[in-house]
């Protein structure tokens, strides 16, 4: 685990990068990992002559991705490239898909591997909803079933498929967690889906995680869960809501598009190009 002093240095560096780029350079998983004992996470640092932190990189072997940042006053000095090489062949997230990220990727012979869309819409005023199959999550009775359902629903996803009991407990204990905003759907056999919402300190709402289990797909459950979560966020005073969705997940993108969401932003994962085919 990193010391408190080092964590504060990384967060100060991230704040400087965010101020310059208008884009925060570490996602939620990376921020949680700063204070965790996850053996799959590695940290790399570049320091100046006075021990100032000039660059930082974090590799997550469990997710197979990395994140790196360099102080705005020390860019174009090879720091990012050295950090990239220290991490090995892990693909690297570029939040905001900025021009600087394109140039860095090109200079290091990286290509786009994934694209994460950020979609947004205004929220309608809350209404009375009556859906007896949807209720708040109960940590005492739903935890194991939720973890199984999440793994089934996101078996294809590089990060969410590995969402663990520790990941869940960490988020349930975070300041933003709202028990009434974590909704699950059920049938006679158990959990069928869930919509975990998030209200940000500035009042924005977020579709944090939305999923339906394999046996409940194709029945309009995703649309119902989405509506219930959006209504909850509106009841909490949120006027806008956003979400993150894989561009390749066309089914989900279409669901959100039909619900009035529009793409406002994107993050890109850059990695080494595919190996040339060995076949003649």
N, C-alpha and C positions, 0 to 999 in steps of 0.2 A: 504494500500500500504506500502511496506517496505521502510524504509529510504534509502537514497543514501549510507550511511555508511554501512548498513547491506547488501545491494545489492553488494557492493564492497567486503565485507567479504565473501559472498557466492561465488562470481566469483573467488576470490583468492583461496578459498578452492577447487573449481572445477579445477583450473589451477594446483594446487598441485597434485590432484588425476590424472589428465590427464598426467602429467609428469611421474608419477610413473607407471601408467597402460597402457600408450600409447593409451588411449581411453577416450574421453571426456564424463563425467558422466551425463550431462544434455542435453536433446534434445532441438530443437528450441522452441517448445511450452513452455517448462519449463523456458527457458531464457526469453521469452516474458512475462511470468507470474510474473517474479520477479519485474517488474515495472508496472503491471496492477492492476486494482481494481476489478478483477474477484472474485465475492463472492463465486464461486465454488472452489477456490484454497485456500488451507491452508498450512502454513509453520510451521515446527518444527525445533528446534535448540538444539544442545548439546554443551555447552561451558565449557572451562577449568577454573582453579582457577584464571587466569589472564584475564578472559573474552574472551580468544581466541576461535574462532569457530572451534570445533573439528568435528562436524557432522551436516548435514542438510538433511531434508526430505521435499518433496513437494507432497501433495496429490491433485489430480484434480478430484473432484466429478463429473464434467461434462463428463470427459472421463472415469472415473472409474478406474484410474491407479495412481501409485505413482512413485517417483524417490527418491533415497537417496544416500548419499555419506559420507564417513568417511575419515578423514585425514590419509594418509598412516602411519604416525608415531603413530597413536592412534587406530589402528585396533586390533581386538581380545581382546577388553576390554568391550564388551557388548554394545557399543554405537549404532551400527547398529541395534541390536535387540531391544533396547529401542525405537529408532526412529520408527522402524517397528510397534511395539505395540502401540505407540502413534497415528499412522495413522489409526489404526483399520484394517479391513479385506481387504484393497485395494491391488490388485496385484501390484508388483514392477518390473520395467524394469531393466534388466541387459544388458548394452550396451557392445557388443563385446563377450558376452557369455564366459567370462573368467573363469578360474578354481576357482578363489576366489568366484565368484558369485555362482558357483555350490555348493561349500562348505557352503556358507551362506544360500542358499536355503535349502539344506539338513538339516542343523542344526536347521532351523526354520520350518521344515516340509512343505516346499513349493514345488509345482510341476509346470512343464511347462504348461502354458495356451495358449500362442501364440508364434510364431516365425516370426520375420521380417528379410527377406533376403536382403542383399546388393549385387546388381549385377553390373557388370562393363564391359566396352569394350572400345577399342580404337575408335576414331572418324575418319571417312573417310574425305578426303578433300571435301570442299563444292562444290555443283553443282547447276546449274540453275534448280529450281523447279517451275512449273506452276500449281497451284491447286487453281482455283478461289473460291472454297468453304472454303478456310482457310485464315484467316486474323488476324491482331493483335486485342486483346481485347480493347474495348472502355469503360472506366469506366462510362462515361456519359450515355451510352445507353444499356450496356450489364450487369450491376451489378446485377439487380434483376433476370434476366434470368439465369445468371451464378450461383447464389446461389440456385435457384430452381433445375437447372440441376445437380449441385454438390450433393445436398441432394438426388436426385433420383438415381444418379449413385452410390453413396456410402451409400445407406440406410442401408446396412449390416455392415458398418464399425464403430467400437466403437468411434473413434475420428473424422474422416473426415466427418461423417454424421452430426456432430454438428458444422461444419465450419460456422461461423457467419459473419455478415456484419462487425463487429468490427475486427474479424480475418483477413478478406480481407483488410480492410483499413490499419491495422497495417503493413501488408506485402507490400501493395502498397507504403507505406511511408518509407520502409526500404531502406538502402543504396544499397542493391544488386538488387533491382527491376529494370528490363529492359522492358519497354513497348513493344519493338519489340520481346521480347522473351516469351510473354504471348499470345499464339495463340488460336483462337477459330474457330470452323467450323460451318457452317450454311446451312440451306435449306430454302424452302419457308415458313416454320412454325416458324423459329427462330434458336436458338443455338442447335447444335446436339452433340457437344463434345468440348474438350479443351486439350491443352498441354501447361502447364506452365513450362518453363525451368528456370534454375538458373545457373549463372556463379559464382563460388567461387573466393575469392581473390587470391588464388594460381593458378587460371587458369583452374581448373577442372570444367567440366560441370555436370549438374544434371537434370534428368527427375524429376522435382519437384512434379507435379501432372499431371496425364494423365487419361482421362475418356471419355467415350462415353455415350450418353443418351440412355435410353431403346429403343426408337423407331429407333435408328440408329445402333444398334448392329447387328453383323453378316454380315456387308456389307464392311468390310475391312477398316472402318474409323479409327480404332485405329492404324493400321499399317501406314496409310497416315499421321495422326497427329504425330506419333512417328518420321517418316522420316522428316517431316517438322521441328520439334523441334531440332532434331539432326543436321540437316543442318544449322539451325540458330546458334547453339552452335559452330559448326565448323567455321562458318563465323566470330565468335567472337574470334577465335584463340584457342579454347579448343582442346586439343588432346585426352582427355579421357572423358568419361561420366559414371556416376553411377546413381543408383536409389534404392529406398526402395520399397519392395513389400511383402505383406503377403504371407507366405509359403503356407497357405491354399487356396489362390486365384490361383488355378492351371491354369485357363484360362489366367490370366495376366502373370504368370511365363512362360507359353508356348509361349506367344507373344514375350516376351523379349528374351527367349532362341533362338527362330527362328531369331531374329534380331541380334544375335551375342553376347548377354550378358552372363556372367558367374557369378556364386555365388562366392564372395570373402570374405564374412563376414556375421555374423548374430547377431541379438539382440533377447533376450528372455524375455518374460513376465512371471514372477513366481508368483503364488498365492496359496491360500489354496486349498487342494484337495477337490473334490466334496463330499458333504454330503452322507453318506451311505444311500442306498435306505430304505425307511420306509415300503416298501411293504413286505409282508410275503414271 
